[in-house]
Amino acid sequence: MNMRTLVVFTALLLAACGNRGDLKPAAGESLPPKPYGAVATPAPADLTKAPPQTRPTRSDEVLRSSEERRSDEFDLPPQ
């Protein structure tokens, strides 16, 4: 068995281990309880969707002018 065959075989094995079905709770289990303050229990698709706070938008704002720093009242010399 040469190296190329081994690499192709390994790639095929790794490609075959992905699951593309819908998420469902395990047999005999239920979905997590409704979050505090929520109107309804979220569906599995809602649980896997990242909220906007975890993926903030990029800010390309450029600093246009230098600004003086305000004084830091907690920047005290050692005692």
N, C-alpha and C positions, 0 to 999 in steps of 0.2 A: 504494500500500500504506500503510494508516494505521498508527499506532503500536500500536493494540490487536492488530491482526493480527500484527504483528511480534513482540509480546510472547508471544502465544499460540503462534506458530510456534516461537519460541525455547524456550519451556517444554516443548513436545512433543519437541523435539530432545533437550533435556537429560534428560527423563524416559525416553527410549528408550535411553540409553547405559549403563544399569546391567545387570550380568550377575547372574543369580540361580542359576546352575548350581553344582555341586559343584566344589571346587578340585581340580585334578589337575596333576601335574608336566608340564612342556613335553615335546613329542615328543622321545624319545631321552634324556631326563633322568630322574633318579630322585629320590626324597625325600631330604632331608638325612640324614646318618648318625645312628645311634642315639646319643643323648647319653651322656656318660660316667656310668656308674652306673645307667643305666636298664635295665629288664628287657627291654623291647621297643621297637621303633621306633614313635614316635607317628604316629597317623593325621593327615591334613590337618585334620580338625575339632579334634583336640587341639592342633595347632600354632597355631590361630587363637583358642583360648580363653585369655583373660587369667587369669593366676594371681591368687589372692587378695591377694598382696602389692602388686600394681599397682593394685588397687581396694580400699583399706582401708575398713572400715566407719566411719561417722561417729560421733564421740564427742561427746555433748551434756553431758558432765559439767561441772557448774557449780562454780566455786571457792566453797566454802562458808565458809571462814575464812581469814584472812590467816596466812601462815606466814613466819617469819624465814628469810632466805636464809642459807645456810651460807657461811662465809668462802671466798674464792677465793684459793688460795695462789699462783696465777699472775698476780694483779693487782698487779704491782710498779710502783713509781714509776720514771720514766726515770732512767738513770744519768748 
